[in-house]
Structures are given as structure tokens and as C-alpha cells.
Amino acid sequence: MPQPDAGRRFCALLALAACLAGLPAAAQQDAASYPERAIRIIVSVPAGGGVDTVTRLIGQKLQQRLGQPVVVENRAGAAGNIGAEMVANAAPDGYTLLATAPATLVVNAALYKKLKYDPDTFEPVAVMTSSPNVLVVRPDLPMNSAQELIAFARANPRKLTYASQGNGTTSHLTTELFQKLTGTQLLHVPYRGTAPALNDLIAGQVDLMFVDTAAVLPLQRAGRARVLAIASRERQTNLPEVPTFEQVGVAGLLSSAWNAIAAPPRTPAVITARLNTEINAILSLPEVEAHFRDLQLSRVGGSRADMADFVGAERQRWEGVVRSANVTIE
């Protein structure tokens, strides 16, 4: 198993010493010996999805590197709130972590009138992977470009239907942002997840959808759906022919499906820093990078501060969309 080089080990030891210096004696002892038992990662979505798949791979490698069992447990429901609440109330000792899609950390506070946890209080660990969202249309839709679709939608308000994974999901909010930026009005058809929405799209029951690249690429390659534009800053190597929204004249439309690991509020920084270091090392392993490429995912990584900045920017963007579109969930 590849190990960090001597320089990285030295930097990690310095970071550990700095964190320990600011902790009480009892906490120092606990943090210095972490982990001493099994770590549980609560996945806030059902088994089999992107977050679950990535977390299980990371968890397997963490177990090998840390020498303790890493157990992945799915606690789905209420747009991730059930799993998030569970972790928010767990002991802040690094033995219970949250693996989540954007919802729990970014938009649920704006969507739900009452939450039993505060997303701001989670301790960042690391963003694992990301996949940009794309505008995909049914294969027989008589528009060959995003510009043609936008022009038609402007001239024919609410005639085009769009699918989403459900009210308040990334696909829903991305389409709301699209409508705001393009001055269009589409008819929303919410589903309960990605699979049924895509099934109706390729069957011609709905006209279009925003969904992440990893979910739609096989359909694009098989000719069962067509991708017209991608909500990223640059074109993607797996879809080189697809322009960005910036390139088709829609500035500011950026959206991705990403997943991250966070810790309960007040988890000592020395523990989250250790986890961050290990996860970054795992993300750099050649076999992990190859696996992510097969899944059409991009590794992210970075520092805990990077994750905090990223989540803050995402929250500002999507809470603005929630407010302007008046999206609420009881």
C-alpha cells in the first residue's frame, strides 16, 4: 500500500503537534491515540448511489491506513436530514462521521422550516468527488442545441416539461437557476429520484432534465438521450463536444453533484485534520483515481478550509435560488 513520503509525514506531525498544543490534556490524549476503535460513517442517502459508492471506497482505504474497522451505514430519508441529525447529535470524538450530498450542508436549512440540526456547526473534513450537471433532453426533441432550446422556451412559456429528482433537489434548483438566467418558464415534473426521472426522459414522457454527468453519460453514448450543455467552467474530457453554458451565452450557470465527509460539531481539529490528511492521500492513489474515472467522477480533496469555503459559496448560491424561486418543503 503506498504511503506518504517523509516530507508529508513530517508536515503531518507538525500539524498534529500544533493541534494538540491547543487541547486540554484529556483531549490531547484521546486525539493522539485516535483511532482506537471502529469508525462509523453515516451515509445520508440510500445504498447504491454515488455518495454511497464513493464513501465505501474511501472507507475501505481508510480502514487499511488507520488499522481500525470503518463501517459504512446508510441512514437515508427526508433529503438527508435523518442521517445528518444522527451525526449532529453524536459524540464529537471522530468515531461517527457524515457522508453527504450537497442537500444537508447547503440547501436544507433554506428549504425546511425546521431542522433538528444546524448545518453550520458540522466540522469540515473533505470533499471527496464531484460531477458537473448537464442539460439533457429526450432523444427526439427537435432542438439540436441549447440556444435553440432556450429560444423555443422563451417563445413558448411552460410548453417544455422538465424532470427532477424531487422538489428541492439539485436537479430542481439547477433548472430554477436556468430559468432565471435565461428568462424561460418550464413545467416541473418532480420524481422520486434520478432513475425514474431518466426513465421517463428517454421514453419521451418529459422533455429535459439537469442531471450529473456520471448518471447520463451511458445514455448519451447509447443515443438514448442528448446532452446540450454542461454547467461547468470548462468543457469535460468525457464530453468534449458539449459546450459549457458560458459558451452558449448563459453566464453564471454552474452546478455539480458532489459529496463530502463532515464530523459532528466540536470534533477536535486534530482528529479532523488527521482524517483530512488520510482522505487526501487516498484520493491520490492511482487505483482510486482510475476507479473514479470509470465512474465519470472527478476527485476533489483539499484542506478543511477549502471545504469550508466551498460549502459556504455553494450555500450562498443555492439559498439565493431557493428564495427567488420560493421553493419550500414541509
VEXDREN-307928 format. One record per residue (C-alpha): residue number from 1; residue in three letters; x, y, z. Coordinates in steps of 0.001 Angstrom, whole numbers, plus 500000, padded with zeros to 6 digits. Layout:
r num: NUM; residu: ala; c1: X; c2: Y; c3: Z
...
//
This chain:
r num: 1; residu: met; c1: 500000; c2: 500000; c3: 500000
r num: 2; residu: pro; c1: 501503; c2: 503391; c3: 499012
r num: 3; residu: gln; c1: 502447; c2: 505584; c3: 501973
r num: 4; residu: pro; c1: 503026; c2: 509343; c3: 502261
r num: 5; residu: asp; c1: 506631; c2: 510368; c3: 501728
r num: 6; residu: ala; c1: 508868; c2: 511604; c3: 504517
r num: 7; residu: gly; c1: 508109; c2: 515254; c3: 503839
r num: 8; residu: arg; c1: 504386; c2: 514709; c3: 504087
r num: 9; residu: arg; c1: 504819; c2: 512683; c3: 507270
r num: 10; residu: phe; c1: 506870; c2: 515489; c3: 508818
r num: 11; residu: cys; c1: 504246; c2: 518105; c3: 507872
r num: 12; residu: ala; c1: 501521; c2: 515907; c3: 509298
r num: 13; residu: leu; c1: 503436; c2: 515560; c3: 512578
r num: 14; residu: leu; c1: 503869; c2: 519322; c3: 512776
r num: 15; residu: ala; c1: 500159; c2: 519828; c3: 512199
r num: 16; residu: leu; c1: 499381; c2: 517223; c3: 514842
r num: 17; residu: ala; c1: 501647; c2: 518929; c3: 517370
r num: 18; residu: ala; c1: 500106; c2: 522312; c3: 516668
r num: 19; residu: cys; c1: 496595; c2: 520994; c3: 517127
r num: 20; residu: leu; c1: 497483; c2: 519110; c3: 520303
r num: 21; residu: ala; c1: 499004; c2: 522209; c3: 521852
r num: 22; residu: gly; c1: 495621; c2: 523910; c3: 521972
r num: 23; residu: leu; c1: 493717; c2: 520993; c3: 523519
r num: 24; residu: pro; c1: 493119; c2: 520135; c3: 527178
r num: 25; residu: ala; c1: 495254; c2: 517263; c3: 528491
r num: 26; residu: ala; c1: 492462; c2: 514650; c3: 528329
r num: 27; residu: ala; c1: 491523; c2: 515650; c3: 524818
r num: 28; residu: gln; c1: 495181; c2: 515588; c3: 523786
r num: 29; residu: gln; c1: 495490; c2: 512000; c3: 524952
r num: 30; residu: asp; c1: 492321; c2: 510935; c3: 523110
r num: 31; residu: ala; c1: 493288; c2: 512728; c3: 519904
r num: 32; residu: ala; c1: 496875; c2: 511457; c3: 519904
r num: 33; residu: ser; c1: 495719; c2: 507824; c3: 520073
r num: 34; residu: tyr; c1: 492911; c2: 508219; c3: 517527
r num: 35; residu: pro; c1: 491569; c2: 505916; c3: 516257
r num: 36; residu: glu; c1: 491406; c2: 503178; c3: 518877
r num: 37; residu: arg; c1: 488192; c2: 501508; c3: 517698
r num: 38; residu: ala; c1: 485822; c2: 501259; c3: 514764
r num: 39; residu: ile; c1: 484790; c2: 504393; c3: 512873
r num: 40; residu: arg; c1: 481225; c2: 504630; c3: 511599
r num: 41; residu: ile; c1: 480406; c2: 506705; c3: 508506
r num: 42; residu: ile; c1: 476716; c2: 507561; c3: 508209
r num: 43; residu: val; c1: 475687; c2: 507969; c3: 504556
r num: 44; residu: ser; c1: 472654; c2: 510249; c3: 504314
r num: 45; residu: val; c1: 471376; c2: 508704; c3: 501059
r num: 46; residu: pro; c1: 470254; c2: 505163; c3: 500103
r num: 47; residu: ala; c1: 472733; c2: 502433; c3: 499240
r num: 48; residu: gly; c1: 473917; c2: 502189; c3: 495648
r num: 49; residu: gly; c1: 474072; c2: 505874; c3: 494739
r num: 50; residu: gly; c1: 477120; c2: 507983; c3: 494005
r num: 51; residu: val; c1: 477683; c2: 509150; c3: 497582
r num: 52; residu: asp; c1: 477377; c2: 505596; c3: 498870
r num: 53; residu: thr; c1: 479734; c2: 504158; c3: 496241
r num: 54; residu: val; c1: 482426; c2: 506775; c3: 496835
r num: 55; residu: thr; c1: 482141; c2: 506529; c3: 500625
r num: 56; residu: arg; c1: 482532; c2: 502754; c3: 500612
r num: 57; residu: leu; c1: 485696; c2: 503010; c3: 498531
r num: 58; residu: ile; c1: 487138; c2: 505726; c3: 500780
r num: 59; residu: gly; c1: 486058; c2: 503790; c3: 503877
r num: 60; residu: gln; c1: 487826; c2: 500635; c3: 502699
r num: 61; residu: lys; c1: 491060; c2: 502520; c3: 502155
r num: 62; residu: leu; c1: 490722; c2: 504367; c3: 505476
r num: 63; residu: gln; c1: 490400; c2: 501041; c3: 507255
r num: 64; residu: gln; c1: 493637; c2: 499837; c3: 505674
r num: 65; residu: arg; c1: 495509; c2: 503029; c3: 506543
r num: 66; residu: leu; c1: 494176; c2: 503580; c3: 510073
r num: 67; residu: gly; c1: 494219; c2: 499952; c3: 511203
r num: 68; residu: gln; c1: 490679; c2: 500071; c3: 512583
r num: 69; residu: pro; c1: 487342; c2: 498948; c3: 511086
r num: 70; residu: val; c1: 485438; c2: 501564; c3: 509098
r num: 71; residu: val; c1: 481741; c2: 500743; c3: 508922
r num: 72; residu: val; c1: 479538; c2: 502468; c3: 506333
r num: 73; residu: glu; c1: 475876; c2: 502739; c3: 507362
r num: 74; residu: asn; c1: 473044; c2: 504181; c3: 505262
r num: 75; residu: arg; c1: 470534; c2: 506374; c3: 507092
r num: 76; residu: ala; c1: 468516; c2: 507909; c3: 504274
r num: 77; residu: gly; c1: 465305; c2: 509910; c3: 504351
r num: 78; residu: ala; c1: 463978; c2: 513471; c3: 504468
r num: 79; residu: ala; c1: 466510; c2: 514709; c3: 501887
r num: 80; residu: gly; c1: 469399; c2: 513552; c3: 504057
r num: 81; residu: asn; c1: 468123; c2: 515125; c3: 507266
r num: 82; residu: ile; c1: 467756; c2: 511834; c3: 509142
r num: 83; residu: gly; c1: 471410; c2: 510906; c3: 508729
r num: 84; residu: ala; c1: 472609; c2: 514464; c3: 509307
r num: 85; residu: glu; c1: 470639; c2: 514786; c3: 512542
r num: 86; residu: met; c1: 472054; c2: 511495; c3: 513765
r num: 87; residu: val; c1: 475640; c2: 512641; c3: 513213
r num: 88; residu: ala; c1: 474976; c2: 516136; c3: 514594
r num: 89; residu: asn; c1: 473946; c2: 514533; c3: 517896
r num: 90; residu: ala; c1: 476802; c2: 512018; c3: 518003
r num: 91; residu: ala; c1: 479766; c2: 512342; c3: 520332
r num: 92; residu: pro; c1: 482411; c2: 514704; c3: 518873
r num: 93; residu: asp; c1: 485173; c2: 512130; c3: 519054
r num: 94; residu: gly; c1: 485774; c2: 511239; c3: 515407
r num: 95; residu: tyr; c1: 484094; c2: 507845; c3: 515609
r num: 96; residu: thr; c1: 480882; c2: 508919; c3: 513859
r num: 97; residu: leu; c1: 481121; c2: 510838; c3: 510574
r num: 98; residu: leu; c1: 478669; c2: 512082; c3: 507960
r num: 99; residu: ala; c1: 478979; c2: 511348; c3: 504235
r num: 100; residu: thr; c1: 476550; c2: 513509; c3: 502312
r num: 101; residu: ala; c1: 475474; c2: 515065; c3: 499051
r num: 102; residu: pro; c1: 475027; c2: 518880; c3: 498971
r num: 103; residu: ala; c1: 471499; c2: 518951; c3: 500418
r num: 104; residu: thr; c1: 472241; c2: 518626; c3: 504128
r num: 105; residu: leu; c1: 475121; c2: 521104; c3: 504178
r num: 106; residu: val; c1: 473895; c2: 523617; c3: 501602
r num: 107; residu: val; c1: 470147; c2: 523932; c3: 500957
r num: 108; residu: asn; c1: 468033; c2: 522128; c3: 503562
r num: 109; residu: ala; c1: 468199; c2: 524986; c3: 506041
r num: 110; residu: ala; c1: 466530; c2: 527191; c3: 503431
r num: 111; residu: leu; c1: 464055; c2: 524531; c3: 502251
r num: 112; residu: tyr; c1: 462726; c2: 523285; c3: 505583
r num: 113; residu: lys; c1: 461038; c2: 525489; c3: 508143
r num: 114; residu: lys; c1: 462564; c2: 523496; c3: 510985
r num: 115; residu: leu; c1: 465697; c2: 521379; c3: 511127
r num: 116; residu: lys; c1: 466851; c2: 519423; c3: 514167
r num: 117; residu: tyr; c1: 470475; c2: 520222; c3: 513376
r num: 118; residu: asp; c1: 472481; c2: 523258; c3: 512324
r num: 119; residu: pro; c1: 474435; c2: 522663; c3: 509070
r num: 120; residu: asp; c1: 476839; c2: 525471; c3: 510010
r num: 121; residu: thr; c1: 478092; c2: 523564; c3: 513043
r num: 122; residu: phe; c1: 479414; c2: 520469; c3: 511263
r num: 123; residu: glu; c1: 483198; c2: 520265; c3: 511196
r num: 124; residu: pro; c1: 484524; c2: 520023; c3: 507620
r num: 125; residu: val; c1: 486721; c2: 517046; c3: 506782
r num: 126; residu: ala; c1: 486984; c2: 516790; c3: 502985
r num: 127; residu: val; c1: 485087; c2: 516983; c3: 499724
r num: 128; residu: met; c1: 485609; c2: 513638; c3: 498008
r num: 129; residu: thr; c1: 484373; c2: 513809; c3: 494409
r num: 130; residu: ser; c1: 482368; c2: 515966; c3: 492049
r num: 131; residu: ser; c1: 480483; c2: 515534; c3: 488766
r num: 132; residu: pro; c1: 479166; c2: 518537; c3: 486813
r num: 133; residu: asn; c1: 475487; c2: 518706; c3: 485929
r num: 134; residu: val; c1: 474402; c2: 518765; c3: 482303
r num: 135; residu: leu; c1: 471292; c2: 519734; c3: 480380
r num: 136; residu: val; c1: 469989; c2: 516505; c3: 478817
r num: 137; residu: val; c1: 466951; c2: 516192; c3: 476512
r num: 138; residu: arg; c1: 464863; c2: 513324; c3: 475173
r num: 139; residu: pro; c1: 466387; c2: 511839; c3: 472030
r num: 140; residu: asp; c1: 463634; c2: 513009; c3: 469667
r num: 141; residu: leu; c1: 463329; c2: 516580; c3: 470916
r num: 142; residu: pro; c1: 463536; c2: 518742; c3: 467745
r num: 143; residu: met; c1: 466231; c2: 521081; c3: 469071
r num: 144; residu: asn; c1: 469872; c2: 520461; c3: 468326
r num: 145; residu: ser; c1: 471496; c2: 522996; c3: 470622
r num: 146; residu: ala; c1: 470989; c2: 524759; c3: 473928
r num: 147; residu: gln; c1: 470471; c2: 528033; c3: 472045
r num: 148; residu: glu; c1: 467607; c2: 526516; c3: 470055
r num: 149; residu: leu; c1: 466008; c2: 525122; c3: 473195
r num: 150; residu: ile; c1: 466269; c2: 528456; c3: 475007
r num: 151; residu: ala; c1: 464778; c2: 530336; c3: 472060
r num: 152; residu: phe; c1: 461862; c2: 527892; c3: 471868
r num: 153; residu: ala; c1: 461262; c2: 528025; c3: 475627
r num: 154; residu: arg; c1: 461197; c2: 531847; c3: 475594
r num: 155; residu: ala; c1: 458642; c2: 531862; c3: 472789
r num: 156; residu: asn; c1: 456542; c2: 529067; c3: 474342
r num: 157; residu: pro; c1: 456287; c2: 529527; c3: 478142
r num: 158; residu: arg; c1: 455561; c2: 526322; c3: 480108
r num: 159; residu: lys; c1: 455310; c2: 524189; c3: 476975
r num: 160; residu: leu; c1: 458523; c2: 522273; c3: 477708
r num: 161; residu: thr; c1: 458478; c2: 519893; c3: 480672
r num: 162; residu: tyr; c1: 461444; c2: 519158; c3: 482885
r num: 163; residu: ala; c1: 462049; c2: 516248; c3: 485220
r num: 164; residu: ser; c1: 463787; c2: 516469; c3: 488581
r num: 165; residu: gln; c1: 464828; c2: 514090; c3: 491340
r num: 166; residu: gly; c1: 462184; c2: 515775; c3: 493522
r num: 167; residu: asn; c1: 461300; c2: 519151; c3: 494981
r num: 168; residu: gly; c1: 464328; c2: 520957; c3: 496357
r num: 169; residu: thr; c1: 466881; c2: 518583; c3: 494822
r num: 170; residu: thr; c1: 469934; c2: 519685; c3: 492883
r num: 171; residu: ser; c1: 468245; c2: 518954; c3: 489552
r num: 172; residu: his; c1: 465216; c2: 521039; c3: 490547
r num: 173; residu: leu; c1: 467214; c2: 524005; c3: 491815
r num: 174; residu: thr; c1: 469575; c2: 523928; c3: 488839
r num: 175; residu: thr; c1: 466602; c2: 524184; c3: 486486
r num: 176; residu: glu; c1: 465198; c2: 527061; c3: 488539
r num: 177; residu: leu; c1: 468532; c2: 528846; c3: 488135
r num: 178; residu: phe; c1: 468483; c2: 528065; c3: 484408
r num: 179; residu: gln; c1: 465021; c2: 529610; c3: 484047
r num: 180; residu: lys; c1: 466077; c2: 532714; c3: 485970
r num: 181; residu: leu; c1: 469205; c2: 533255; c3: 483872
r num: 182; residu: thr; c1: 467522; c2: 532579; c3: 480522
r num: 183; residu: gly; c1: 464141; c2: 534225; c3: 481116
r num: 184; residu: thr; c1: 462277; c2: 530994; c3: 480399
r num: 185; residu: gln; c1: 459362; c2: 529194; c3: 482037
r num: 186; residu: leu; c1: 459277; c2: 525388; c3: 482105
r num: 187; residu: leu; c1: 456760; c2: 522944; c3: 483573
r num: 188; residu: his; c1: 458143; c2: 520975; c3: 486527
r num: 189; residu: val; c1: 457535; c2: 517222; c3: 486803
r num: 190; residu: pro; c1: 459128; c2: 516002; c3: 490060
r num: 191; residu: tyr; c1: 460087; c2: 512345; c3: 490545
r num: 192; residu: arg; c1: 461369; c2: 510330; c3: 493463
r num: 193; residu: gly; c1: 464998; c2: 510003; c3: 492422
r num: 194; residu: thr; c1: 467227; c2: 510067; c3: 489373
r num: 195; residu: ala; c1: 466396; c2: 506668; c3: 487867
r num: 196; residu: pro; c1: 462627; c2: 507137; c3: 487367
r num: 197; residu: ala; c1: 463173; c2: 510655; c3: 486033
r num: 198; residu: leu; c1: 465709; c2: 509471; c3: 483456
r num: 199; residu: asn; c1: 463497; c2: 506524; c3: 482526
r num: 200; residu: asp; c1: 460659; c2: 508859; c3: 481596
r num: 201; residu: leu; c1: 463050; c2: 511206; c3: 479798
r num: 202; residu: ile; c1: 464377; c2: 508520; c3: 477458
r num: 203; residu: ala; c1: 460799; c2: 507256; c3: 476976
r num: 204; residu: gly; c1: 459785; c2: 510733; c3: 475798
r num: 205; residu: gln; c1: 457417; c2: 511462; c3: 478693
r num: 206; residu: val; c1: 459325; c2: 514628; c3: 479659
r num: 207; residu: asp; c1: 461450; c2: 516939; c3: 477548
r num: 208; residu: leu; c1: 464571; c2: 517740; c3: 479539
r num: 209; residu: met; c1: 466415; c2: 517424; c3: 482819
r num: 210; residu: phe; c1: 469516; c2: 518628; c3: 484627
r num: 211; residu: val; c1: 471480; c2: 515678; c3: 485973
r num: 212; residu: asp; c1: 475100; c2: 514860; c3: 486754
r num: 213; residu: thr; c1: 477424; c2: 513645; c3: 484023
r num: 214; residu: ala; c1: 478055; c2: 510273; c3: 485651
r num: 215; residu: ala; c1: 474345; c2: 509386; c3: 485520
r num: 216; residu: val; c1: 473702; c2: 510408; c3: 481923
r num: 217; residu: leu; c1: 476909; c2: 509614; c3: 480043
r num: 218; residu: pro; c1: 475968; c2: 505984; c3: 479237
r num: 219; residu: leu; c1: 472626; c2: 507179; c3: 477820
r num: 220; residu: gln; c1: 474374; c2: 509827; c3: 475721
r num: 221; residu: arg; c1: 476818; c2: 507281; c3: 474294
r num: 222; residu: ala; c1: 473984; c2: 504845; c3: 473508
r num: 223; residu: gly; c1: 471969; c2: 507532; c3: 471715
r num: 224; residu: arg; c1: 469103; c2: 507289; c3: 474202
r num: 225; residu: ala; c1: 469430; c2: 510909; c3: 475334
r num: 226; residu: arg; c1: 471243; c2: 514021; c3: 474143
r num: 227; residu: val; c1: 473390; c2: 516379; c3: 476241
r num: 228; residu: leu; c1: 473198; c2: 520001; c3: 475035
r num: 229; residu: ala; c1: 475318; c2: 521921; c3: 477548
r num: 230; residu: ile; c1: 477323; c2: 521437; c3: 480721
r num: 231; residu: ala; c1: 477192; c2: 523538; c3: 483899
r num: 232; residu: ser; c1: 480955; c2: 523718; c3: 484491
r num: 233; residu: arg; c1: 483617; c2: 526335; c3: 483865
r num: 234; residu: glu; c1: 485356; c2: 524224; c3: 481220
r num: 235; residu: arg; c1: 484440; c2: 521508; c3: 478755
r num: 236; residu: gln; c1: 484849; c2: 517970; c3: 480048
r num: 237; residu: thr; c1: 487167; c2: 515373; c3: 478529
r num: 238; residu: asn; c1: 484412; c2: 512756; c3: 478596
r num: 239; residu: leu; c1: 482067; c2: 515101; c3: 476658
r num: 240; residu: pro; c1: 484455; c2: 517212; c3: 474569
r num: 241; residu: glu; c1: 481795; c2: 518118; c3: 472018
r num: 242; residu: val; c1: 479414; c2: 519573; c3: 474620
r num: 243; residu: pro; c1: 479774; c2: 523340; c3: 475251
r num: 244; residu: thr; c1: 479598; c2: 524994; c3: 478650
r num: 245; residu: phe; c1: 476694; c2: 527309; c3: 479414
r num: 246; residu: glu; c1: 479132; c2: 530202; c3: 479343
r num: 247; residu: gln; c1: 479945; c2: 529252; c3: 475752
r num: 248; residu: val; c1: 476259; c2: 529225; c3: 474748
r num: 249; residu: gly; c1: 475644; c2: 532643; c3: 476285
r num: 250; residu: val; c1: 474330; c2: 531725; c3: 479757
r num: 251; residu: ala; c1: 476840; c2: 533128; c3: 482239
r num: 252; residu: gly; c1: 476748; c2: 532047; c3: 485874
r num: 253; residu: leu; c1: 475123; c2: 528639; c3: 485450
r num: 254; residu: leu; c1: 477438; c2: 526395; c3: 487484
r num: 255; residu: ser; c1: 476160; c2: 523251; c3: 489144
r num: 256; residu: ser; c1: 477635; c2: 519935; c3: 490201
r num: 257; residu: ala; c1: 476795; c2: 516816; c3: 492157
r num: 258; residu: trp; c1: 479432; c2: 516458; c3: 494868
r num: 259; residu: asn; c1: 479867; c2: 514553; c3: 498100
r num: 260; residu: ala; c1: 481755; c2: 515284; c3: 501283
r num: 261; residu: ile; c1: 482608; c2: 513963; c3: 504714
r num: 262; residu: ala; c1: 481932; c2: 516047; c3: 507814
r num: 263; residu: ala; c1: 482238; c2: 515457; c3: 511558
r num: 264; residu: pro; c1: 479918; c2: 516306; c3: 514466
r num: 265; residu: pro; c1: 480084; c2: 519811; c3: 515931
r num: 266; residu: arg; c1: 483065; c2: 520411; c3: 518260
r num: 267; residu: thr; c1: 485094; c2: 517458; c3: 516996
r num: 268; residu: pro; c1: 488733; c2: 518314; c3: 517832
r num: 269; residu: ala; c1: 490657; c2: 519816; c3: 514931
r num: 270; residu: val; c1: 493489; c2: 517336; c3: 515391
r num: 271; residu: ile; c1: 491099; c2: 514490; c3: 514560
r num: 272; residu: thr; c1: 489503; c2: 516134; c3: 511543
r num: 273; residu: ala; c1: 492976; c2: 517161; c3: 510328
r num: 274; residu: arg; c1: 494142; c2: 513546; c3: 510579
r num: 275; residu: leu; c1: 491118; c2: 512356; c3: 508622
r num: 276; residu: asn; c1: 491637; c2: 515080; c3: 506016
r num: 277; residu: thr; c1: 495265; c2: 514058; c3: 505529
r num: 278; residu: glu; c1: 494349; c2: 510395; c3: 505117
r num: 279; residu: ile; c1: 491474; c2: 511075; c3: 502709
r num: 280; residu: asn; c1: 493665; c2: 513299; c3: 500537
r num: 281; residu: ala; c1: 496277; c2: 510544; c3: 500408
r num: 282; residu: ile; c1: 493589; c2: 508042; c3: 499404
r num: 283; residu: leu; c1: 492237; c2: 510317; c3: 496674
r num: 284; residu: ser; c1: 495741; c2: 510441; c3: 495172
r num: 285; residu: leu; c1: 496152; c2: 506663; c3: 494943
r num: 286; residu: pro; c1: 496373; c2: 505552; c3: 491290
r num: 287; residu: glu; c1: 493808; c2: 502789; c3: 491753
r num: 288; residu: val; c1: 491337; c2: 505201; c3: 493340
r num: 289; residu: glu; c1: 491802; c2: 507753; c3: 490576
r num: 290; residu: ala; c1: 491255; c2: 505011; c3: 487983
r num: 291; residu: his; c1: 488087; c2: 503851; c3: 489729
r num: 292; residu: phe; c1: 486724; c2: 507393; c3: 489797
r num: 293; residu: arg; c1: 487469; c2: 507805; c3: 486091
r num: 294; residu: asp; c1: 485438; c2: 504664; c3: 485409
r num: 295; residu: leu; c1: 482574; c2: 506225; c3: 487367
r num: 296; residu: gln; c1: 482946; c2: 509551; c3: 485490
r num: 297; residu: leu; c1: 483806; c2: 511331; c3: 488755
r num: 298; residu: ser; c1: 486492; c2: 513912; c3: 489478
r num: 299; residu: arg; c1: 488393; c2: 513729; c3: 492753
r num: 300; residu: val; c1: 488400; c2: 516947; c3: 494767
r num: 301; residu: gly; c1: 490234; c2: 516790; c3: 498096
r num: 302; residu: gly; c1: 491976; c2: 519837; c3: 499517
r num: 303; residu: ser; c1: 492198; c2: 521221; c3: 503033
r num: 304; residu: arg; c1: 489471; c2: 521539; c3: 505629
r num: 305; residu: ala; c1: 489486; c2: 525275; c3: 504960
r num: 306; residu: asp; c1: 488981; c2: 524565; c3: 501255
r num: 307; residu: met; c1: 485888; c2: 522538; c3: 502077
r num: 308; residu: ala; c1: 484532; c2: 525241; c3: 504369
r num: 309; residu: asp; c1: 484996; c2: 527892; c3: 501673
r num: 310; residu: phe; c1: 483452; c2: 525680; c3: 499000
r num: 311; residu: val; c1: 480404; c2: 524769; c3: 501086
r num: 312; residu: gly; c1: 479921; c2: 528427; c3: 502033
r num: 313; residu: ala; c1: 479952; c2: 529522; c3: 498397
r num: 314; residu: glu; c1: 477572; c2: 526720; c3: 497419
r num: 315; residu: arg; c1: 475198; c2: 527642; c3: 500234
r num: 316; residu: gln; c1: 475132; c2: 531287; c3: 499198
r num: 317; residu: arg; c1: 474379; c2: 530378; c3: 495564
r num: 318; residu: trp; c1: 471646; c2: 527828; c3: 496190
r num: 319; residu: glu; c1: 469929; c2: 529576; c3: 499095
r num: 320; residu: gly; c1: 469542; c2: 532530; c3: 496734
r num: 321; residu: val; c1: 467870; c2: 530252; c3: 494182
r num: 322; residu: val; c1: 465577; c2: 528788; c3: 496844
r num: 323; residu: arg; c1: 464461; c2: 532251; c3: 497923
r num: 324; residu: ser; c1: 463996; c2: 533691; c3: 494436
r num: 325; residu: ala; c1: 462003; c2: 530643; c3: 493278
r num: 326; residu: asn; c1: 460089; c2: 530429; c3: 496578
r num: 327; residu: val; c1: 460854; c2: 526724; c3: 496972
r num: 328; residu: thr; c1: 459739; c2: 525230; c3: 500286
r num: 329; residu: ile; c1: 459353; c2: 521726; c3: 501713
r num: 330; residu: glu; c1: 457240; c2: 520983; c3: 504763
//
